[in-house]
Amino acid sequence: MTTGEGTYGCDYFTSLFLLPQLCNNTVSRSDPLDVLFVARTFPVLSYPVENQLADKVCAMYEVHGSRASTRYRDLYDIGLIALELEVDTEKLRTALQNQQHIRAITLPSRMVLPGEEWLIGYEKFISTLQQPRAELHGVDNALVVAGALLDPILTDDGQTLAPSGDTPTCTGPS
C-alpha cells in the first residue's frame, strides 16, 4: 500500500486486517558529549507503544507445544515502558484484544508468571544486562511494575498510569 509518505506492508490474519501506525518521537542522546554537527535530539519513527506492549504481553503468555514462553526480555521491556512512558489505556485495551484474537490466546486477569521456569530464567536474563533498572531486579518486582500498568486493563478497571515525560504523537492511515 502507498500513502503520501511512502510504502508500507500489511499483514492479513483471517478476517482481521491491521494497518500499522507510526509514532513520531523525538529522542535525546544519552551521552554528555558536546559533538560538533551532532544534534542532541533526533526524530525516530516507531509503532505506537500500545501496539508494542500488546505484542510483548501476548508473546509472554503464548504457549509453544507444552512449553511456556521464554521471552524474559519482554517482561523487562514492559517494566521499562511502565516506568517511563505514558500509555493510552483504550488503545492498549484494543491492541491487547487484537493480539489475543490473532494469537488465539486468553490473557490472565493480572500479570503472573507464565511458567515456573521464569523464576530462574528471568534472573539469568537480568544478569546479562550491564545496568538493569533496580525496580526490575527480580521477577516478582518486574511483575509488580508491569502489573501497575497492565492489571487495571487486564481486569478491565480502565485506570491509567501516566509517568512524566514527553508523549509521542501518532499518525497513520485512517
HELIX and SHEET records of a PDB file:
HELIX    1   1 VAL A   49  TYR A   61  1                                  13    
HELIX    2   2 TYR A   72  GLU A   84  1                                  13    
HELIX    3   3 THR A   89  ARG A  103  1                                  15    
HELIX    4   4 TRP A  118  SER A  127  1                                  10    
HELIX    5   5 ALA A  134  LEU A  136  5                                   3    
HELIX    6   6 VAL A  139  LEU A  154  1                                  16    
SHEET    1   A 2 THR A   2  THR A   3  0                                        
SHEET    2   A 2 GLY A   6  THR A   7 -1                                        
SHEET    1   B 2 ASP A  11  PHE A  13  0                                        
SHEET    2   B 2 LEU A  16  LEU A  18 -1                                        
SHEET    1   C 3 THR A  41  SER A  46  0                                        
SHEET    2   C 3 LEU A  22  SER A  28 -1                                        
SHEET    3   C 3 THR A 169  THR A 171 -1                                        
SHEET    1   D 2 VAL A  63  HIS A  64  0                                        
SHEET    2   D 2 ARG A  67  ALA A  68 -1                                        
END                                                                             
